[in-house]
């Protein structure tokens, strides 16, 4: 984890105020126990979060992505999305209880694809998105003995970030790599050493490339495609599904592959598009379990204004594309 930046007085005050609301909630959920915390979180999601602005974003995204669905169908999905998100929040204090095995909370399917990829001796990128409780995927990786590192975008609040990282570390990978220039170097080094890395690739990034996602261009990180083409690393899609309450199914799929043409820029774009198409296929299987509240698509003119200030295209270090 990278060293946190020095905070100004006002930011420190703001983050302390946020923490004063966040930590009592987490204590409350911890005291409830896993199943009750998940159920209460779902209730809060369905009846409170459903009425807040992020649910409006989910509604807009769904209508644009599924023009054939009725308003009633869209509303049903939005409510289920909010239910799932509330459950994820309630489950955070209990991540170490999410175990695998016959009496566990997590089932794993497609492990043979992961075992074969790791046995190849190449670096392996397990790529996924914000499905169900996305923390179950790194937990499952550690539980079956994969020595993987986790790439993540830290919350702005450093106090919350430290707490969440501790919860992840209690059951998941021990090494957490932030999405940053320093993180990119570490990511690149691990892949060169033939080690596995876990990352989510379903969020918007202004330093990415535009590829189709539900029929509209979405700015997407090109780092996985760039590193796979440079190093010969394998790209293994995975997703999580909430089966019932705080019970999950983690599924690993065959690698995403592309035969290089020699045109590096075109190959990176095409492979990124294939990765994103894989993410879309997984979202379409269970749309109610994906994080539709994220502003995945840019508004008209937004990208141009950003690029005018920061420069367009994929930000490239000596090692490859930036994760940010």
N, C-alpha and C positions, 0 to 999 in steps of 0.2 A: 504494500500500500504506500502511495506517495505521501510525503510529508505535507500536512495541511498548511495552507497559506495563513499568514498572520491576518487576523480579522480586525476591522475597525471597531471602534466603540459601539457604533450604532448597529453594525451587523451582529456583533456579539450580543447586544441587548435583544435584538430581534430573534436570534436563534435560541437564546435562553428562554424567551417568551414562548416560542414554538415548542421547545422541549418541555416546558411546564405543562403544556396540554398533552403532548405526545406520551410522556413516560407514565403518567397515571393511567392512561388508557391501556398501555402495555402491561402494567401491573394488574389491572382489572382482568384482562384477558388471561394472564398467567394464572391467576387465582381460580378462574373458571374451569381450567382443564381444557385439553385439546378439543374434544368433541363439542362441548358447550361453547367454547370460544369461537369455534368455526361457525356454529349455528347462530350465535348472537351477532357475530360479524356479518353474516349473511343477511340477517334481519335488518341491521343498520344500513347495509348496502341497498337493500330493496326499498326501504321506506325513507331513508334520509339522503344517502348519496345520490339516489335516483332523481332527486329534486334539485340537485346542485348543477352548476354550469358544466362540469366535465361530462355529465350525462347528456347534455345538449350537444357537445362535440361528438359523442358516440352516435347520437341520433343522426347528425349530419353526415358522418362518415358512412354509416350503414345505408342511408338513403341513396348516397352517391354510388356506393359499391354494389347495392342490390336494388336497382330501380324496379325490378319485377316484384318486389315484396310489398305487401300492403302495409299501411300505417300500423295496423294491429300486430302484424308479424314483427315489424321493426321495434315496436314498444316492448314486445315480449322479450326480444333479444337484449335490448338495452337493460331491462330489469334483471335479466339473468347475468349480464356482464357486471352490473352493480352488486348483485348477490355474490358473485365469485370474488370480486375485488374486496368486498367486506370480509369474506372468509379468509382471504390471503392475509389481510391485516390481523385478524384474530389469531391466525395460526403462527405468526412470527415468533411469539415467545415460546413456541413448542416445537421448533424445527427439529430438535434432537430426538423427538418422539416419532418422527416420520421415518420409520425403518422399513427394510425390505424383508422378504421371506414370507412363509405361509401365514404367520400371525402378525405380519407387519402391515404397514399402511401403503406401501408402494410396490406395485407389480412392474416387472421389466420385460419388455418384448423386443426382439431384434438384437439381443446382446451379441449374437454371432457376428453381426456386421461390425460391431465395435471391436470385438476380439480379433477379427481378421485384420482390421485396419491397424490396430496397435501392434500386431505381430509382424506387420510389414517393415517395421523399423523406421517408418517415415513419421514426420510430425502429423498430428491429427487435430483438426479443428472440429469440435462438436458444435454445430451451429443450430440455433433455435430462436424462439421468440417468446413473448410474454403470454404463454398458454397456461390456463388453470393456475396452479401455484407453481410458478416457474422455478422456485427454489428447490423443488423436488428433483430436478434433473441433476444438478451438481451433487445433491445428497446421494442420489442413486449411484453416481459415478464413484464417489468415495466408498460407498458401501460395498461395491463389487471389487474394490482394490485398484481402481485406476488412479495413478498418481498425476492428477490433472490440476491445472491452475485455472482460476476463474477471472475473466475480464469483465469489469462492470463500470457503470457510470455512477460515481458516488452522489448521494443527495447533497444539495447545497448546504444543508445544516450539518456541520461536522460532528456535533454531539449525537445526532440521530445516526449518522454514518457509522460512527464507532460502535454504537449499540447493535445496529443491523449486522455489521461485519462480525461481531462476536457471536451473534445467533447463527450466521452462516458457518462460521468456523467450528461451531459446536457439533455439526453433523456433516458439513460439506468440505470442500477443498480448503487447505490451510493458507495457500497463497492467493491473495486477491490483487489483481492488477487493475489500476484505474485507467480509464480511457484518456490518455494523455500522450505527449511525445515520449516521456520516459517509459510509460506503459507499452508503447509501440516497440521500443527497443527490446524490452524484456520479452514481449510476445514473440518477436522475431527470433530472439536467442533460443527460447524454449523450442520453437518449431525446428530450428536448425539442429538442435540436440535430439530431435526425434520424439519429443514429449507431447502429450495431449493438452489442449487448451479448450476451455468452454467459453462460449460467448453468445450473446443475443444480437441478432442482426436485423431486427424488425422495426427499429426506430429511425426517425428522420435525422439526417446529418447534413449540414450545409456544405461540408467539405467532401461530400460523396459524389456520386454520379446519378443522373436520372434514369430510372429503369421502370418498366410497367409494373404496376401493382393494382389489381382490380380495375384494369383498363385505363389507369391514369399514371403519368410519370410521378415517381416518388424518389426523393433524394435518399440514396442508400450508400452505406459504407462500402468502399471498394477494397478495403484491406484484406478480407478473407480471400477474395479472388486473386488479388495481387500476390499475396504470400504463397498461395497454392501454386500459381504459375511459376513463381521465382524458385521455390524450394521443392516443388513436387509433393507438397503436403496434401493430405487427404481431407476432404470436406464431408463431414458426416452429419446429416440432418437428424434432429431429435425433437420430440414434442412431449408435452405432458397433458394428461386428460384427468379431470376430476370425475371419478366414477360415482361416488356417493359420499356426501359429507366430506370428512377429512381423509378420504381414501383416493388413491391416484394410480394411474397407469402411465408409465414412461415408455415411449416407443422410439427405437433407433431405426433409421432407414438406410438403404444402400447409399454409397457415396454419390455426390454430385460431381459429374465429370465433364470435361471439355477437351477436345483435341486442339492444341494450339495451332494457330495458322502462321505465326511469325510476326503478326501485327499485334504488338503488345497492348496498345491502347484498345484496340477492337476486342482482343481476347479478354481483357479485364472487364470490359463493358458486357460482353456476351456471358461470361461466367457469373458476373454479378446479377445479370438478368435471370439466369437459370436458378441461382440461389433464391432470388426473390420469388420466382414462380413456384419454387418448392414451398416457401413460406406461405404463399397464397393458397396453395392446395391444402396445406394443413389447417389454415384458418377456415377454409370452406367446409372442411369435414365437421368442425364444431365452432361455428361463428360466435356462439354465446360464451365461449371460453377464451376469447382473445381480448386484448386490452384496446378496445375501440376508442377509449377516451383520449388516446394520444393523437396529437395533430400530425398525422403521418404524411399528409400532402400539403405542399406549400400553397398559400393563397396567391392569386394572380399578381405578378410583379414582386413578390416577396424575395424570391431567389435572386432576381436582378439587383435589388437594393442591397442584399447581403453581399453579393459578389462584387458590387461596385466598391464596397468598403473593405472587403477582406481578400478579394481576388478569387477567381473561379477555378473549378476543377478539383482534383484530388490533391490534398496536401501531401507532399512526398518528402520523406527523410532519406538519408542514405540507405537505410534498411528497407524502405518500401513505403506503402501508403499509411497515412496516419489513421489511428482508430477514432479520432474525434470527429 
